Amino acid sequence: MSVIPVALATATGLGGAGALAGLGLPYRARIPVVGVLTAGVGVSGGAAGVAALGGSRWTAVYPGLLPLAGAHVAVDALAGLFMAVAGAVVAAVAVYGVGYAAGRGAHGLGSRSAQAVLPLFALTLLLVPVAASVSTFLLLWELMALASLLLVLAEHRERPPVRQAGVWYTVMTHLGLVLLLVGLALFAAQAGGETFAALRSGAHGISPAVRGLIFVLVAPAFTSKAGAVPLHAWLPRAHPEAPSPVSALMSAAMVNLGVYGLVRTGLDLLGGGPAWWWLWLIAVGGASAVYGILQAAMASDLKRLLAYSTSENMGLVLIGVGACGLFAAYGDRPLAALALAAALLHVVNHAAFKALLFCAAGSVLRSTGLRDLDRLGGLRPRMPATAGLFALAALGAVALPPGNGFISEWLLLQSLIHGLAVPGVAVAVVLPLSVALIALSAGIAAAVFVKALGVCFFARPRDERAASAREAPPLMLVGMALLAVGIVALAVVPGLLGEGLDRAVGAVGLPGSGALTGGGLRVRLADISAQLSPLWVVAALTAAILLATVLPRLYGRRRRRVNARLWDCGGGAPTPRMTYTATSFAEPLQRVFDDVLAPEQDVDVTPVRESAYLVERVRFQHRVPDRIEHRLYEPVLRALAGTGQAARRLAGGSVHLYLGYGFAGLVVLLLVLAVGW
């Protein structure tokens, strides 16, 4: 008997039991019980994903579960990859969440509603890739969105900005659902069936114009869920305002499903498409990578910084998916397989380090009550374990060896560089630009996480709450340690994913890339003159660090040390007010990208009443707003508000007037049907 149906049935049962436990148990009991059951959901779903990556497949139909069409489910290696990632993140974050929610009262994440929804949200993260029909997929997609919305709003009583974040998230996610509904319904109508098997077989009989329309409808919905610009406006609001375990699940697991939808629909069900599909996707990915990391560089809110970093990393993944489709459109299938393998590997790496980053940020928030980097500082001696784990995850985020993000970005760059051999003017222009954008985003990412790590953990504390911080509870550290083990494994032996990654790439009809081979010790690129051994890179860097630290100490012992107070020009020791803040650290970058960021400054001078020459107060304000939101969303919102105000005139309160509106609408509808018939 296959492991997959047993594991999924176990995950479903544990998710339902967790929801009941969250509703019925008292506060002291429900948090550990729900945490254990949610961790079981993750372990069971992850086991199903690992089995699929190992070569197992499973399909099933449940006719009575959904009206008319029934529920169709199927698991292949592509679905297994996303299930395994989501399951691992859910299991670790569930352990972390028990320690996070304990002692915070029966509100927020510890409330009955939040604890009941949490295992259901975890279950939807595992089941969305299992859907094998349009109706099943849309139902699970909407359940995932609703569950995550309820969790985002968990702390709405404590902080008013949570409600605004919930409104933005609701509107954006349901606009995406409308696009998905229209696009997939059109696809099903043209293919003659709503199951994925019917869509796959009928896609080649659809005209190119209709196939292009389907892609244009569904791609923005999926890229919005992935947090790509310009449909990213919900992400820097919802992720920071959600409880930190929920932020970790959303940023490390939920956004991945936008990538899954693109790969499943664009490459598998539609069977690929013309080059312009993928050129558009590469452009969106490149803009998301650079714009996201620039906004992260300007952010002083720690969780907002991490949210924008998610947009940057999803942009890198979208570049890989777009490059895969572009190479396939030009007939170079091995190179397309390499690009997709790099994108999927970065999905795995990003899930590991971003979940740990959000968990570490949650530890800081729980201990200090602060997210503002300009007020934090000095946490390394007070929270040494959290500081070390944050540093490990930040190393992966900056894509430098020996971080786990380095290998996937290196593979992505290799696919783009060797893709220059593919003929075509568009390829010759787009690929070098993509390489430049990836390099630029990596450089800015290094500055971003140096700022976050240095200001938060190594600078002097600027607030009493930061000065009196304490280390996170043991269960939170255990959850973060589990994620850290995954990061180290991905950094040192990424080849362990080799066969599973090849099967995931093969699930969309591409040949195996063979990029990760050598028993987990080497990375090879078949037919390409490039080779890298992550284990040897880690060993060399470790040896260099040891030499750089040990030799000076040994040499210094031979010389006599004289302790003396340094001359400080009479100024005294610097105070915390004199040290760099996150805002001042980012100011040089802001000057370089001033035209892109368009910062706003305002000086308000209040003179003394008796004299126009004496100043009572000078107030300086400086902010770097989200320029896309400022230029794109605010005019639309003003237009909608104006339309709503104008429409109020139509509601005069007269029943006769309302009946007249209904009669006029019926007449217009009949005329349209008559002309159309």
VEXZAPA-649883 format. One record per residue (C-alpha): x, y, z. Coordinates in pm, whole numbers, padded with zeros to 5 digits, always signed. Example, Ala and Ser with C-alpha at 12.3 -4.5 7.8 and 13.67 -1.06 7.14 Angstrom:
BEGIN
+01230-00450+00780;+01367-00106+00714;
% end
This chain:
BEGIN
+00000+00000+00000;+00129+00346-00088;+00250+00573+00191;+00091+00881+00034;-00282+00816+00101;-00210+00694+00455;+00001+01001+00531;-00257+01240+00383;-00540+01072+00570;-00337+01101+00891;-00266+01469+00826;-00635+01535+00758;-00742+01357+01076;-00484+01539+01286;-00589+01872+01133;-00954+01809+01220;-00861+01695+01571;-00648+02008+01614;-00939+02231+01514;-01168+02060+01765;-00903+02082+02036;-00859+02453+01970;-01231+02512+02010;-01297+02286+02307;-00994+02276+02535;-00915+02538+02800;-00632+02782+02747;-00359+02594+02933;-00427+02269+02750;-00516+02382+02401;-00185+02543+02312;+00036+02234+02366;-00229+01993+02230;-00292+02200+01916;+00082+02246+01873;+00148+01871+01885;-00140+01796+01646;-00027+02070+01405;+00327+01933+01414;+00177+01593+01331;+00002+01747+01032;+00337+01876+00910;+00521+01548+00966;+00249+01344+00793;+00224+01580+00497;+00601+01599+00470;+00620+01219+00467;+00373+01210+00178;+00584+01466-00008;+00906+01274+00050;+00740+00956-00077;+00633+01138-00393;+00986+01272-00442;+01108+00915-00408;+00902+00810-00710;+00561+00716-00566;+00246+00848-00732;-00115+00846-00622;-00449+00953-00765;-00802+00926-00628;-01155+01047-00698;-01418+01113-00430;-01748+01159-00619;-01962+01253-00321;-01724+01498-00157;-01804+01794-00383;-02131+01850-00571;-02150+01783-00947;-01784+01710-01026;-01660+01546-00706;-01311+01588-00564;-01009+01480-00772;-00669+01449-00606;-00331+01341-00738;+00025+01350-00607;+00332+01353-00829;+00689+01461-00765;+00615+01831-00831;+00334+01832-00577;+00553+01625-00345;+00827+01889-00343;+00592+02163-00226;+00424+01926+00021;+00759+01825+00169;+00866+02189+00207;+00535+02292+00363;+00534+01990+00594;+00885+02056+00723;+00808+02423+00787;+00477+02343+00956;+00635+02085+01188;+00916+02315+01305;+00697+02625+01335;+00432+02430+01529;+00691+02341+01794;+00807+02702+01799;+00447+02824+01822;+00379+02633+02144;+00650+02830+02321;+00549+03154+02147;+00180+03141+02244;+00232+03014+02599;+00207+03281+02865;+00065+03547+02633;-00295+03510+02752;-00604+03375+02581;-00598+03645+02315;-00417+03672+01983;-00259+03346+01875;-00368+03177+02199;-00740+03242+02142;-00983+02964+02064;-01047+03086+01710;-00677+03119+01622;-00586+02782+01772;-00875+02617+01585;-00777+02772+01252;-00401+02712+01280;-00405+02333+01210;-00657+02386+00929;-00430+02644+00767;-00140+02403+00796;-00352+02132+00634;-00450+02353+00339;-00084+02430+00273;-00034+02057+00221;-00354+01988+00026;-00343+02267-00235;-00071+02083-00438;-00280+01763-00412;-00578+01907-00602;-00623+01757-00948;-00929+01941-01076;-01033+02303-01115;-01311+02290-00856;-01097+02107-00600;-00807+02346-00651;-01021+02659-00621;-01192+02528-00307;-00864+02448-00133;-00708+02774-00254;-00993+02974-00102;-00985+02776+00223;-00613+02854+00249;-00680+03224+00192;-00961+03240+00449;-00765+03050+00712;-00460+03272+00667;-00681+03584+00683;-00829+03478+01018;-00479+03419+01153;-00355+03756+01026;-00640+03917+01220;-00563+03721+01538;-00419+04026+01720;-00663+04289+01590;-00768+04379+01944;-00413+04464+02049;-00304+04664+01743;-00530+04872+01513;-00295+04839+01207;-00384+04469+01198;-00732+04552+01074;-00600+04761+00785;-00363+04480+00692;-00656+04240+00695;-00856+04461+00459;-00567+04483+00212;-00507+04110+00229;-00876+04032+00181;-00912+04253-00124;-00592+04140-00296;-00642+03769-00235;-01002+03773-00356;-00918+03973-00667;-00669+03696-00738;-00939+03436-00678;-01166+03607-00933;-00889+03599-01193;-00821+03233-01118;-01190+03146-01139;-01233+03315-01477;-00908+03182-01622;-00946+02822-01509;-01317+02815-01601;-01227+02932-01950;-00954+02669-01965;-01195+02394-01858;-01460+02506-02108;-01213+02505-02395;-01050+02174-02294;-01378+01990-02246;-01324+01890-01883;-01221+02030-01547;-00980+01761-01428;-00612+01833-01469;-00580+01527-01692;-00849+01669-01923;-00686+02012-01921;-00348+01861-02002;-00479+01657-02296;-00706+01930-02431;-00461+02220-02407;-00303+02151-02747;-00640+02186-02920;-00697+02537-02786;-00614+02830-03011;-00298+03030-02925;-00503+03342-02854;-00722+03166-02596;-00420+02996-02437;-00255+03335-02409;-00570+03480-02250;-00578+03197-01996;-00216+03262-01900;-00277+03637-01875;-00565+03573-01636;-00406+03317-01404;-00045+03443-01398;-00121+03771-01212;-00319+03578-00950;-00033+03338-00886;+00236+03609-00887;+00026+03813-00641;+00016+03516-00403;+00395+03491-00442;+00431+03857-00343;+00564+03980-00678;+00536+04346-00777;+00316+04528-00856;+00060+04303-00681;+00265+04277-00362;+00089+04545-00158;-00070+04295+00082;+00259+04127+00172;+00444+04405+00364;+00123+04465+00559;-00004+04115+00637;+00326+03943+00717;+00445+04196+00979;+00106+04225+01150;+00038+03852+01174;+00168+03660+01479;+00525+03553+01412;+00454+03177+01369;+00185+03267+01116;+00427+03505+00941;+00675+03218+00912;+00412+02986+00762;+00292+03248+00515;+00634+03361+00405;+00802+03020+00394;+00516+02799+00272;+00212+02989+00144;+00390+03215-00104;+00550+02904-00257;+00208+02793-00376;+00195+03091-00611;+00507+02949-00776;+00348+02603-00776;+00041+02739-00954;+00255+02903-01222;+00462+02590-01284;+00162+02359-01278;-00055+02574-01504;+00198+02733-01738;+00445+02450-01789;+00240+02138-01715;-00128+02192-01799;-00081+02444-02079;+00234+02264-02194;+00442+02580-02217;+00380+02876-02439;+00534+03141-02662;+00836+03342-02554;+00638+03652-02459;+00476+03469-02165;+00811+03399-02010;+00971+03731-02098;+00691+03898-01904;+00749+03663-01611;+01124+03732-01611;+01052+04105-01612;+00815+04069-01316;+01069+03855-01131;+01355+04097-01194;+01148+04398-01083;+01034+04211-00772;+01388+04109-00680;+01538+04458-00702;+01240+04658-00579;+01171+04420-00293;+01525+04427-00160;+01544+04807-00198;+01233+04845+00015;+01383+04600+00265;+01695+04816+00281;+01483+05120+00369;+01264+04942+00625;+01328+04991+00996;+01054+04748+01101;+01226+04409+01136;+00930+04199+01019;+00851+04439+00735;+01214+04407+00624;+01177+04029+00614;+00847+04056+00425;+01009+04262+00150;+01294+04012+00144;+01035+03746+00063;+00928+03952-00238;+01291+03966-00350;+01347+03591-00321;+01021+03506-00494;+01135+03738-00771;+01448+03526-00812;+01233+03213-00830;+01011+03374-01094;+01320+03458-01300;+01412+03089-01292;+01061+02976-01392;+01051+03237-01668;+01393+03131-01796;+01273+02769-01800;+00972+02858-02013;+01183+03077-02240;+01444+02808-02305;+01170+02550-02364;+01002+02786-02612;+01329+02802-02806;+01373+02424-02792;+01660+02394-02540;+01494+02153-02298;+01807+02052-02094;+01879+02416-02015;+01510+02470-01933;+01532+02180-01689;+01838+02336-01523;+01662+02672-01481;+01355+02507-01329;+01572+02296-01098;+01745+02614-00977;+01410+02783-00916;+01268+02488-00723;+01587+02452-00519;+01563+02818-00425;+01204+02759-00314;+01337+02497-00071;+01627+02713+00048;+01414+03023+00092;+01158+02830+00295;+01427+02716+00536;+01606+03044+00601;+01296+03267+00587;+01106+03055+00837;+01402+03079+01075;+01435+03455+01020;+01070+03516+01105;+01092+03288+01407;+01400+03473+01533;+01223+03805+01474;+00930+03666+01673;+01165+03580+01957;+01290+03938+01959;+00935+04072+01950;+00817+03841+02228;+01111+03931+02450;+01117+04308+02393;+00778+04399+02248;+00965+04589+01974;+00999+04552+01597;+01158+04891+01530;+01528+04846+01457;+01591+05211+01546;+01498+05126+01908;+01648+04779+01932;+02010+04689+01994;+02243+04501+02224;+02054+04172+02205;+02351+03945+02132;+02470+03905+02494;+02110+03888+02618;+01974+03651+02349;+02285+03466+02223;+02103+03163+02078;+01854+03379+01888;+02137+03597+01759;+02333+03296+01632;+02029+03143+01463;+01937+03474+01302;+02295+03506+01173;+02282+03156+01024;+01956+03231+00843;+02083+03572+00730;+02389+03403+00575;+02152+03197+00363;+01951+03504+00266;+02252+03695+00132;+02346+03404-00099;+02708+03390+00015;+02895+03067+00089;+02849+02872+00304;+02485+02983+00322;+02221+02755+00174;+02091+03024-00062;+02424+03037-00242;+02388+02706-00427;+02046+02778-00577;+02142+03129-00689;+02466+02992-00835;+02266+02735-01034;+02027+03006-01151;+02314+03224-01268;+02472+02928-01449;+02150+02860-01639;+02117+03225-01741;+02481+03264-01842;+02484+02948-02052;+02146+03044-02195;+02321+03314-02397;+02399+03040-02649;+02027+03019-02729;+01961+03223-03047;+01728+03521-03044;+01745+03896-02989;+01514+03882-02686;+01733+03621-02519;+02049+03822-02590;+01895+04129-02422;+01696+03980-02135;+01942+03726-01996;+02234+03967-01932;+01991+04208-01769;+01861+03927-01551;+02213+03835-01442;+02280+04200-01357;+01957+04228-01156;+02036+03911-00961;+02384+04041-00881;+02242+04379-00777;+01980+04222-00553;+02243+03997-00392;+02466+04295-00316;+02183+04496-00161;+02068+04188+00032;+02410+04172+00196;+02371+04532+00312;+02015+04465+00432;+02106+04174+00656;+02424+04338+00782;+02195+04621+00890;+01940+04389+01049;+02196+04175+01229;+02430+04455+01329;+02175+04707+01447;+01943+04460+01620;+02197+04235+01794;+02536+04411+01808;+02460+04781+01852;+02390+04935+02189;+02033+04907+02320;+01828+05221+02259;+01528+05121+02468;+01487+04988+02819;+01294+04689+02689;+01584+04593+02465;+01830+04640+02752;+01629+04401+02972;+01559+04134+02707;+01581+03764+02790;+01642+03458+02578;+01346+03283+02415;+01180+02987+02591;+01324+02639+02523;+01044+02523+02290;+01094+02827+02066;+01466+02752+02050;+01392+02386+01966;+01169+02488+01675;+01434+02727+01545;+01705+02464+01590;+01508+02223+01368;+01502+02485+01094;+01873+02551+01148;+01952+02182+01095;+01769+02197+00763;+01964+02507+00659;+02297+02342+00737;+02201+02025+00550;+02093+02222+00244;+02415+02422+00253;+02654+02129+00294;+02489+01839+00111;+02231+01980-00134;+02289+01675-00352;+02058+01482-00120;+01776+01654-00310;+01919+01557-00649;+01696+01266-00751;+01381+01418-00603;+01451+01750-00773;+01497+01573-01106;+01164+01394-01060;+00991+01724-00981;+01134+01878-01297;+01034+01568-01494;+00675+01600-01372;+00623+01891-01613;+00765+01697-01908;+01126+01815-01896;+01434+01590-01876;+01614+01560-01545;+01874+01833-01500;+02128+01617-01315;+02244+01935-01144;+02279+01787-00797;+02481+01466-00797;+02778+01305-00628;+02611+01157-00322;+02532+01499-00185;+02894+01619-00205;+02912+01780-00548;+02710+01995-00784;+02758+01907-01150;+02616+02064-01462;+02595+01814-01743;+02754+01937-02069;+02845+02267-01900;+03193+02357-01783;+03101+02441-01425;+03142+02246-01105;+03116+02325-00739;+03151+02124-00421;+02956+02287-00135;+03118+02064+00125;+03469+02168+00019;+03362+02533+00012;+03234+02506+00369;+03550+02326+00479;+03777+02587+00319;+03587+02879+00471;+03581+02713+00813;+03957+02658+00798;+04016+03019+00690;+03801+03152+00975;+03980+02936+01228;+04319+03053+01104;+04208+03416+01109;+04089+03387+01468;+04338+03145+01624;+04668+03276+01483;+04629+03634+01608;+04541+03503+01954;+04847+03277+01962;+05071+03557+01840;+04918+03805+02081;+04998+03589+02384;+05369+03639+02329;+05343+04014+02369;+05271+04190+02692;+04940+04372+02698;+04907+04712+02858;+04556+04823+02946;+04506+05197+02911;+04214+05423+02848;+04205+05547+02490;+04223+05917+02425;+03877+06033+02319;+03940+06407+02264;+03762+06479+02591;+03429+06373+02449;+03366+06078+02673;+03227+05739+02578;+02968+05743+02298;+02606+05703+02400;+02346+05490+02219;+02214+05809+02056;+02549+05850+01878;+02550+05506+01716;+02416+05410+01377;+02045+05339+01353;+01880+05132+01082;+01763+05451+00911;+02107+05612+00908;+02266+05284+00790;+02033+05279+00487;+02074+05649+00402;+02365+05605+00156;+02170+05341-00035;+01871+05571-00041;+02081+05846-00199;+02206+05607-00469;+01853+05493-00557;+01686+05825-00487;+01505+05837-00822;+01361+05489-00775;+01256+05523-00412;+01133+05885-00426;+01171+05961-00053;+00955+06231+00105;+01088+06497+00345;+00907+06767+00535;+01035+07038+00773;+00777+07201+00999;+00900+07514+01179;+00686+07653+01461;+00788+08011+01559;+00736+08169+01899;+00409+08364+01912;+00570+08688+02021;+00840+08687+01756;+00874+08564+01400;+01251+08533+01447;+01253+08295+01743;+01178+07929+01682;+00984+07725+01935;+01004+07390+01758;+01145+07237+01439;+01002+06905+01326;+01171+06704+01053;+00991+06412+00890;+01148+06168+00647;+00981+05862+00499;+01036+05630+00206;+00691+05518+00091;+00624+05226-00139;+00638+05413-00468;+00440+05154-00663;+00167+05164-00403;+00176+05544-00401;+00155+05579-00780;-00065+05280-00864;-00296+05196-00575;-00370+05534-00422;-00521+05685-00745;-00734+05373-00788;-00853+05391-00428;-00936+05761-00464;-01132+05690-00783;-01325+05410-00614;-01401+05631-00313;-01524+05908-00543;-01740+05663-00736;-01888+05534-00412;-01972+05885-00295;-02134+05965-00629;-02331+05638-00626;-02486+05731-00291;-02700+05984-00474;-02880+05697-00647;-02999+05563-00310;-03271+05813-00230;-03471+05580-00008;-03767+05551-00246;-03899+05199-00303;-04050+05309-00637;-03707+05428-00748;-03548+05094-00657;-03819+04906-00846;-03749+05128-01146;-03378+05038-01127;-03465+04669-01122;-03705+04703-01416;-03449+04899-01620;-03181+04640-01547;-03412+04357-01655;-03494+04534-01980;-03126+04592-02056;-03044+04228-01981;-03324+04105-02212;-03203+04334-02490;-02847+04206-02453;-02966+03845-02465;-03184+03916-02765;-02904+04079-02961;-02655+03813-02860;-02893+03531-02956;
% end
